[in-house]
Amino acid sequence: MSTIFHATFDGKVLHPEEDVNLKPNTRYVVIIEDEEKAAEVSGEEEYPLTAILSMATDMGVSDLAENHDYYAHGRPKNADLP
């Protein structure tokens, strides 16, 4: 399980800025990342679907979803095979 939340450190304790769904008296591994440094490194966060779109390639195939088995596995087009 992975949980991400923003917290402020007062010199002794981390204070979450929002409610966290963590069990009391349970040990956790905590990875600390400075918010400002992370923003400098990554720049603005890209919307996930925009990232996927940038990886998409137009293969010139208009019926890829309809005939996936043909293109991926060599089965006859529009075959109703299990």
N, C-alpha and C positions, 0 to 999 in steps of 0.2 A: 504494500500500500504506500502511496506517495501523497503527501499533503503539502500544499504550498500556501503560505500566508505571509503577510507583512507584519513585522514586529519592530518595536523600538527597544533599544537596550539602555537602561538607566545607570549603567555602571556595575550593576550586580545581577539584574534579572532581565530577561526578555519579556516584553509585554505585547501579546498579540493585539493587532488593531481591529480584528474581527473575531467572531466566535470560531473556535477550532473544535473539531470533533475528535478529541483525543481522550483515551482512557486515563483516569488519574492513577498515580502510583505505578506507571508503566514506563520502562526504559525505552528511549527512542534514540536513533542516530540522527544528529542534527548537522546539516551542512549550511554554513553561513556564507552568504554572498552579499556584498555591498550593493545596494540598489543603484547608486550613482555610477559605480564602476561597471556594473553589468550593462547599464544603458549605454555607456560610452563604447563598450566593446561590441555590443550587438546592434547599436543604432535603434531605430524604431522597430517595434515588433511587427512582422509581416503577418497579415491575415492568412491562416492556413490554406484556404482554398486558392488564394492568390499564388502561394508557393506551388501548389499542385498544378495550377494552370501554367506556370512558367516551365514546368517539366513536361507538359503535354506535347505530343507530336502529331501533326496532321498526317495520317497515313494514307489519305485519299480513299479510305474505305467507308462507305456510307451505311453498310449493314453489319458492322462489327458486333454490336450487341445481339442482333438477331441471329447471326451465324458464327457465334464465338467458337463452337466446337469445330467448325470447318477451318477457321484461321489458326486456332491453337492446337488442334489435335488431328487435322486432316480428314475428319469425318465428312460425309456428303452434306452439302448445304441443305438447311431446313429439315434434317433428318430427326425423327422422333425416336432416338435411340437412348437407352438408359445410360 
